[in-house]
Amino acid sequence: MKMHDRVRLIREKEAYRKAGLKIGDKGTIMGEKRSGYYLVYFDGDIFLNNDGVYQTTEIDLAVLEEDLEPIE
């Protein structure tokens, strides 16, 4: 896997649950592998808040390579 590859979370772990992730969540790798982990930005929504500022609900987290599956 490499930067900008699309991936799916395939394992459940406490750290992932605490971050708000579940098996099947999809994201994009946004960094090179370090110590067996990839920085993944998991998909979220973009919305306009009450102050007129765009915000996102994406979750970014370091995820073990073995807990990810590449998707097209």
C-alpha positions in Angstrom: 0.0 0.0 0.0 1.1 3.5 -0.6 0.0 7.1 -0.2 -3.4 8.0 -1.5 -4.5 4.3 -1.7 -8.1 3.7 -0.6 -8.4 1.2 2.2 -11.0 -0.5 4.4 -10.7 -1.3 8.1 -10.9 -5.0 8.6 -10.2 -5.5 12.3 -11.8 -4.2 15.5 -9.6 -2.8 18.2 -10.3 -0.7 21.3 -8.3 2.2 20.0 -10.3 2.2 16.7 -13.6 2.0 18.6 -12.6 4.9 20.9 -11.8 7.0 17.8 -15.3 6.3 16.4 -14.3 3.7 13.8 -15.8 0.3 13.0 -15.1 -2.6 10.7 -15.8 -1.6 7.1 -15.0 2.1 7.4 -13.2 3.4 4.3 -10.4 5.9 4.1 -7.3 7.2 2.3 -3.7 6.6 3.3 -2.1 10.0 3.8 1.5 9.1 4.8 4.3 6.6 4.4 4.3 3.5 6.6 6.1 4.0 9.9 6.7 1.3 12.5 4.0 -0.8 10.8 1.4 1.9 10.8 -0.2 4.1 8.2 -1.9 7.4 8.8 -5.4 7.0 7.4 -8.0 9.7 6.9 -11.4 7.9 7.2 -14.3 9.3 5.2 -16.6 11.8 6.8 -19.0 14.5 5.9 -18.3 18.2 5.0 -20.8 20.7 6.4 -21.2 24.4 6.9 -21.4 25.3 10.6 -23.5 28.1 12.1 -20.6 30.6 11.7 -20.4 29.9 7.9 -17.2 27.9 8.2 -16.8 24.5 6.5 -16.0 21.6 8.8 -15.5 17.9 8.3 -16.3 14.8 10.4 -13.4 12.8 9.0 -11.4 10.7 11.5 -7.6 10.5 11.0 -5.8 7.8 12.9 -2.6 5.7 12.7 -3.7 2.1 11.8 -1.6 -1.1 11.6 -1.1 -2.3 8.1 -2.5 -5.7 9.0 -5.8 -4.1 10.0 -6.3 -2.6 6.5 -7.4 -4.0 3.2 -6.8 -2.2 -0.1 -9.9 -1.3 -2.1 -10.4 0.2 -5.6 
